Amino acid sequence: MSSQPSHAISVEEVSQRPRLALASLPTPFESAPRLARHLGLETLHIKREDMAGYALGGNKLRQLDFILAEALQDGADMLIATAGSQSNFCRSLAGAAAKIGLGCHLHLRAKMGTEHVGNLLLDGIFGAKKSFTSQTDPWDPAIRAELDDIAAAYRGEGRKPFIVQLTGTSASTGVVGWMAGAAELVKDFTRLDRQPDAIMVVSGSGLTAAGLALGFKRLNCKTRVIGVSAQQPEARLREWIIATANEAAGALGIPERLAADDFDIIDGHVGPGYGIPSEESIAAVELAGRLEGLVLDPVYTGKGMAALIAQAGRKVLNGKSSVVFLHSGGTPGLFTHSAAFAHRAAR
Ligand SMILES: Cc1ncc(COP(=O)(O)O)c(C=O)c1O
């Protein structure tokens, strides 16, 4: 089809970097006709990153394939990482570390609670050692200083730690992981009779959206990336996405650069705050469950779905009627929020 992008560039050519093959790829690309009809969309497809494989899946597994290859090349015998206490990323990393026989230390922001449930429960099951920090901003240099101190202590014991920081040194490799994901999606799109108008992806660090937007640009795919912030204000997230995408492009030696008008960011669905369910995200989780049997969570994918529900036929989608929703995982988090569903279940 002439409207389809060129496939001359393969996943491997997008990134010559070494990668492991821990994730189960390609992930399914499924039609969601009942939800599409409900939202008045012509088509809706779900990219099922929740089915990316080990440790209950999610959008971080593709990134870890590249990041952990770097750690092994570096001779690491253990990984150190940081994020919020209910981090899906840290849980995925702990699962990957277990799978390849590396140690794992997670330094977690305690603000979202330290109860042994959801992802924290899984971190323990995967054998990760945990410590907590009172820092609240993942980009704060103080967090990096704390990670460096932890690494120094392990080095003192003769270990070889490798720090994985998505808001720092690992960011551009995280972008590469999702450029490879963009190439996989472009292949998925060849099964459709046209390129989808838009893909919606819920964004925290923004690396998934950055890799998709840069990858689509590289592959000449016109599907518009719409990032739905679960955490940061629009301007900060946009700036970070552009900076990390362009750092990755430089590292890969490709000529494309991401500009502000290459993608959209919506920040109106954070609700009461990062990691806290909103009424609309709870309703979105229920709608996707009831119409498609999908399992979303109320602090990431539920907020993304709430944005899709709110935008269908409105400003940002603006006539875009064939949409892809990236199901980025987050399943364990759902079970830490059962109380937020209780009053609705009684109806
Ligand atoms: C389930 C889920 N979806 C989406 C995201 C956001 O991905 P990114 O940090 O690449 O923006 C995260 C981040 O932690 C997540 O856990």
The ligand as an SDF file (V2000), in Angstrom:
LIG
                    3D

 16 16  0  0  0  0  0  0  0  0999 V2000
    2.0690    0.7870   33.8310 C   0  0  0  0  0  0  0  0  0  0  0  0
    2.8690    1.9520   33.3560 C   0  0  0  0  0  0  0  0  0  0  0  0
    2.4710    2.5890   32.2510 N   0  0  0  0  0  0  0  0  0  0  0  0
    3.1530    3.6430   31.7810 C   0  0  0  0  0  0  0  0  0  0  0  0
    4.2710    4.1190   32.4110 C   0  0  0  0  0  0  0  0  0  0  0  0
    4.9780    5.3020   31.8560 C   0  0  0  0  0  0  0  0  0  0  0  0
    6.0440    4.9400   31.0260 O   0  0  0  0  0  0  0  0  0  0  0  0
    7.2070    5.9920   30.7890 P   0  0  0  0  0  0  0  0  0  0  0  0
    7.9120    6.1260   32.1030 O   0  0  0  0  0  0  0  0  0  0  0  0
    8.0530    5.4110   29.7470 O   0  0  0  0  0  0  0  0  0  0  0  0
    6.5680    7.2840   30.4070 O   0  0  0  0  0  0  0  0  0  0  0  0
    4.7380    3.4930   33.5560 C   0  0  0  0  0  0  0  0  0  0  0  0
    5.9220    4.0310   34.2350 C   0  0  0  0  0  0  0  0  0  0  0  0
    6.3360    3.6940   35.2740 O   0  0  0  0  0  0  0  0  0  0  0  0
    4.0180    2.3770   34.0430 C   0  0  0  0  0  0  0  0  0  0  0  0
    4.4210    1.7190   35.1510 O   0  0  0  0  0  0  0  0  0  0  0  0
  1  2  1  0
  2  3  1  0
  2 15  2  0
  3  4  2  0
  4  5  1  0
  5  6  1  0
  5 12  2  0
  6  7  1  0
  7  8  1  0
  8  9  2  0
  8 10  1  0
  8 11  1  0
 12 13  1  0
 12 15  1  0
 13 14  2  0
 15 16  1  0
M  END
$$$$
